C-alpha cells in the first residue's frame, strides 16, 4: 500500500499549497474578471495552481529519486522550474495582449502581468512561503485596484 500512496503527507502538503495558490490567484482574477478582461477568475486560479503543483511535483520527484540506487541521476536546479513557469505564462500572457481600435492601441498588458504575478505567487505557495504569497497577493490587488483609481483621477496620458 505504501508503494501506491508514496509519501501521502508530502502529497497532501502539495495539494494544500495548490489550493492556497488557487485561492490567492483567484483573488487577483476576480479583479480582472470584474473589468471584463480576457483572462479572469478561472484563468488566474489555474495559472497559480499549476505553478504550485509544479513545485510540489519537483518535491515528489526529488524524494522518489533520492535513494542510493538513483544517485547521480537527478540533478536539482530550482531556477529551471521558475524558468519553465515563466515561459509557459509568457505564452498565455501573449494571448491576452492585442491591438484594438483604429489608433492601434495595445491592451491586455496589465492582465498579462497579473497572470505572471499569479504564477509567481503560485510558486511561493508551492514552496510553502505562505506569508510571502499572501503579502504578494495583497500588493498585487493594491496595484490593480488602488493605482487604477489613482491613474483615472490623475488623468495620466496612456
N, C-alpha and C positions, 0 to 999 in steps of 0.2 A: 504494500500500500504506500509506503514511503517513496518508492520509486515512481509511482503515479503522481503523487501530490508534490514531490520535491520538498523544498522548504516553504511550506504554506505560509509561515509567518512573514517571510520576505515578500511573498506574493500579495498578501493582504496589505502590507505596508505600501507596496507599489500601487495597489488598487485604491487605497485611501488617497495617495498622492495624486493619482489620475482624477479622482472625484473632486478633490480640493482644487486642482488646476482647472478643471472644467467649470467649477463654480466661480472661480476668480475670472477666468476668461469670459464666462457668460456675463459677468458684471460689466465688463468693457463692451461686450457685444450688444447689450441692451441699449447703451447709449447710441451705438451705430445704427441699431435697428430703429430706434425712435426717430432718427434723422433720415430714415429710408435709404441707407447706404447699401451698396451691393453685397457686402459681407457683414452680417449682423450677428444676432444672438447665437444661433446654432454653429455658424462657421467659427466664431471666436472660441466657443466651448470646445469644438472638435480639435482646433489647432492647439490650444493649450493642453488638452487631454492627450493628444498624440505625442506632444513633446515630453510630457511627464511619463507616458508609457514607454517611450524610447529609453529614457533614463532608467526606469525600472527594469526593462529588458536587459540593459547592459549589466546591471547588478546581478541578474539571474545568470546571464551568460558567463560572467566572470566567476561566479560561485560554482557553476557547473564544471568549468574547465580549469579550476584552480588546483586540482589534485595532482599528485605526482605523475600519474600516467599521461597527463596532458601538459606537463610543464614545458614551457618554451613554445607552445602552440599559440597561446593568446598573449598578444602584446596590447597593453592598455594605453590608449591615448584619448583622454576625455575631451580634448579640444575637437577631435574629429566628430564627436557626437554633436557638439554645438554647431560645427560647420554644416553637418548634414541637415540639421533642423533649419538653419538659416537659409540654406539653398532651397529646401522644399518650400519654405514660406515665401521665398522670393518668387517662385513660380505662381503661387496662389495670389500673392500681393500684386503681381504684374497684371493679373486678370481683373483686378479691381480698379486699375488706373486706365482712364480713357480720355480721349479728346471729345469735347462737347461743344455744340453750338457753332455759329459762323465764325466767331472770333478764335476758335481753336483752343479755347481754354482747357487746361488739364484739370481733371477732378479725380478723386479717389486716392490721393496720396496719403491723406490722414488715415483713411481706412487701411491702406497697406501698412502704414506704420503701426497702427493699432494691432494688426494681425501679428506683426513681428514682436511687438510688446507682449501679446498674449502667449506667443510661443516661448519667449524667454521666461515669462512668469511660469509657464508650464515646466520648463527646465528647472527653475528654482524649486518649484513644488516637488518635482521628481527627486531632487537632491535633498528633500526634506528640510529645506530652508524656508519654513512656513512663514516666519515673521517677515523675511525679505520678500517673499511672494505677495503677501498681503499688503505690505508697505508699497511695493511697486504698483500693485493694482490701484491702491488709493491715489498714488501720484498720477498714474495714467488717467484715472477718472477726473482728477482735478484739472489736468491739462485739457481733456476733451470737453468738460462741462464749463469750468470757470474761465479758461482762457478764450474759449469760443465766445462767451458773453463779452469779455473784455475787448476782443477783436471787433465785434459788432459795434460796441459803444465807441471805440476809438476810431472807427472807420479807416482802418489800415488799408492801403491800396493792395489789391490782390493781383 
